[in-house]
């Protein structure tokens, strides 16, 4: 029965974390706010402004989910504590396996919910734009970009995010020189902002006939996808629009028409491009949405002349500037230079297992505040 007593003490030790989570999520306030918005959605003329109506409905959903997330954890805590006390009272060891499983699930969900409360930044709940650029390393670096893109695709699949490749530039021999993707889903920017920076690869290059070890670099830029509220006015004369023929990522077919769009916003120097959609009109709409998003983010910080406020401080894509190193040879290790979090399972990381790095980054940001 010692094990049951230990579980009870561990549960009692988690109670302060549950209370702290309640203070952060404020489930009662969330329910009240959601009810007020639901009343607003029933008013005459609510659907006259479709975009505003959609934002209100999304807010209701987020608020309801916030309250329900806490109440589910609160109920689970009570249920597990009841099982523990029942087992102690009746001296029933048959409940031990169920208790162990329930406790493990609860502990993980509580920690995940606690981490999500750290994502309270202005843009954390937004979708985001992920841009990858090859750095020093030639063909090896271009292959590294494609490997990173696959890694983020796998991470998105694990967590139910929709990732859409909208622009790319094929490598000279293999891989990609650059790639831009839109990541859609709750807290996409909040989680992926930790990936912003230079990523270093160390491995025996498959492109080196001599089998030598190479070091390559790629830059990852993460920017929030901010909804257009009508505050951003883009003048036609401030844009330079170029069209070109799009191609399938990885050297697939090339379209016969110039449907791809590249837009340069001259005052800020921002360049956006899209070649994924079927028509030039659709590509232009997607590119303009990306441009508005970046300008809106910059305006929100009141620094039109400081794009790095949103993209993060940009460094040269070379030795000494990396945030994370992926070593395939002579040993296997992925190590984050900021948090010191590391794992020896390189293949799992390349298959999208980034949660340890993301969580460590969020925790480090909290300790810095």
Secondary structure, 3 states (H helix, E strand, C coil): CHHHHHHHHHHHHHHHHHHHHHHHHCHHHHHHHHHHHHHHHCCCCHHHCHHHHHHHHHHHHHHHHHHHHHHHHHHHHHHHHHHHHHHHHHCCHHHHHHHHHHHHHHHHHHHHHHHHCCCCCCCCCCEEEEEEEECCCCHHHHHHHHHHHHHHHHHHHHHCCEEEEEEEEECCCCCEEEEEEEEECCCHHHHHHHHCEEEEEEEECCCCCCCCEEEEEEEEEEEEECCCCCCCCCCHHHEEEEEECCECCCCCCECCCCCEEEEEECCCCEEEEECCCCCHHHHHHHHHHHHHHHHHHHHHCCCCCCCHHHHCCCCCCCCCCEEEEEECCCCCEEEECCCCCEECCHHHHHCCCCHHHHHHHHHHHHHHC
